[in-house]
């Protein structure tokens, strides 16, 4: 830890990285910059300080193909990577990692260079770098005489400071959900002469700190309408702080940390007791976001990811206007085809119900195993299946995807192609009926309103003796927006009078199908403590054989994943434990 903080000191004073996503930013001469230059008491516009704040934003990740070219979901039971060779998500999914070699793209503790080796130089990438930079900004912005106020009358200097505090809380949350308790640095900016061999704080203290920061800053952040929506939509608002609080409390209430600690007496890996009130706190925090009446579900599921500044977005990481998602993940075999990095699993495909809301395992659903994607027959599948996954017969580029053996999108040649018979469709532009790829925003949605609603439903279900109307309503709303039919009883395929356990299973599946590829499933199966079950089963797909006009669907195994208890948390990097006698390793590592 001491070595890491010393690295961060040098890096964060060194200069500002260009802010991603075509936002205006300032750059600094990295060999000459000083803290006085950045936090200049004569800079009434605060341009240098604002550029430094952009640097902190740039440390927060855009999740598209973030893990060495793959989505994190490809390390879960929802997908596998189509790539060959050493694949980081495959290493994680098969338990081929340790505290020495944990994949660099998911190592948010140590600074990494392009080769994945800890480095003293380059654009900061670890979340300790973000925390360090945020502390520098928070403790120095007071000397800059920034002019102007927010629409609510808060001096802009304090708005910026609160944005830095939000980012710091966000970085802490991203660390805590991976590692458990981490050292809490407060506002202190450590120097090279300080003793920074700090111990880890308890999991509970970390959650308390994150929640306290969100409460402290929410009223000094921007509120809607933003000053200039097109330019400011990446900035955290009051709603973003409240959503971060709700998410932190939801994780804290979840089985892994609340009563299911993998080391029962260890306060670093979770709470050492179970308290039902933690579920109540999570539900109340989500309700507070709902009570803002600022956000609502967008009318169209795909538009959430393709239309900027829509009503569902709470906080995003900006990207460019491009077709990069298509070129990296789109199906092969088209004139402007992709490389198909992401192969969704049969398990994910099967989790989508029919359009009547009934699971495909229900005899009343109308599911037809000879036309599993309801390409030619009715009833149709949940429209989110089409939005998220390419299957054999999907429309694309004014043609159809062919994933049968020897088809244009599964040619069985030596080019990279789907391993499962499916390709990822989510986040891609409306290119189904075009002959060229349609450009679109590649913003990464960090928080959106649907997860607040589903988080509320999950927490309330755990509080109530049996699910009440407030739980059902959130599922009705999410399913209605998705295009699920209301049905005769207007229950969107949900059984009336479910038990808590039945509703829990429904909610967990709704998280899966609504948020596929959004970096939820990987952590959800951990916080629910079900990864030992789902990840110790083989990942499967389908081999489709076409004979004349007939298709035969044959199940295949594409990867044998593995999970042991220690994997519920990441290992603290070996170097940090070796250099800091106060740094305790996570259980099992």
Number of C-alpha atoms within 10 A of each C-alpha: 26 17 15 21 21 18 21 26 18 15 21 24 17 20 23 29 24 20 21 20 17 12 15 11 18 19 16 18 10 13 8 9 15 15 15 13 14 24 23 20 15 12 17 12 14 21 17 21 26 21 22 29 27 22 26 28 24 22 23 20 17 19 20 21 19 13 20 15 18 26 23 29 25 28 25 29 25 25 32 30 25 23 19 9 6 8 17 23 25 25 18 22 24 18 14 16 18 17 18 11 14 20 21 21 19 18 23 20 22 28 25 21 16 10 8 16 12 15 15 16 14 13 20 26 21 24 27 25 28 27 29 26 27 30 21 23 26 22 13 17 22 14 14 21 17 22 12 13 13 17 14 12 10 15 15 20 22 19 21 22 23 26 26 26 24 27 25 27 27 23 22 24 26 16 21 25 22 22 22 28 25 24 18 17 15 10 15 12 18 18 12 13 7 10 9 18 17 16 16 19 17 21 25 19 17 24 23 15 17 25 22 13 19 24 14 14 21 21 17 21 24 26 18 14 9 15 13 8 13 10 12 14 20 22 21 22 26 21 28 25 31 25 26 25 27 27 23 24 26 24 25 24 27 23 18 23 28 21 17 19 21 22 17 14 12 15 20 26 28 26 27 20 13 15 12 13 12 20 24 21 19 26 28 17 25 28 19 17 23 19 10 11 9 15 19 15 19 19 15 12 18 18 15 19 22 19 16 19 17 16 16 23 25 28 23 22 21 25 19 15 15 16 19 18 22 25 18 18 27 28 32 24 18 17 9 14 19 21 20 25 29 31 27 33 28 21 16 20 21 16 18 23 25 27 27 22 23 22 22 19 13 11 10 10 19 20 23 15 11 12 14 18 25 19 14 10 14 14 16 21 27 25 18 22 26 16 16 22 19 26 26 20 16 17 16 22 19 12 14 18 24 24 31 23 16 14 16 16 26 26 18 15 8 6 10 18 28 29 29 28 27 28 30 27 24 23 24 27 21 16 16 17 13 12 14 15 20 16 17 21 21 26 22 19 19 19 20 20 23 23 20 26 23 24 26 28 27 25 25 22 25 22 17 12 10 16 23 16 8 12 22 21 15 20 21 18 16 21 24 17 16 22 19 25 18 17 13 8 10 11 20 23 22 21 15 11 12 15 13 17 13 13 22 18 10 18 20 16 17 18 18 21 21 21 17 23 27 20 18 17 24 21 19 19 21 23 23 16 20 14 23 16 12 17 20 16 16 16 24 23 27 21 19 22 16 15 8 6 5 9 14 15 17 10 14 17 16 17 20 14 22 20 19 14 14 15 23 26 22 23 24 25 21 15 15 21 16 13 14 16 12 15 19 15 20 23 17 12 15
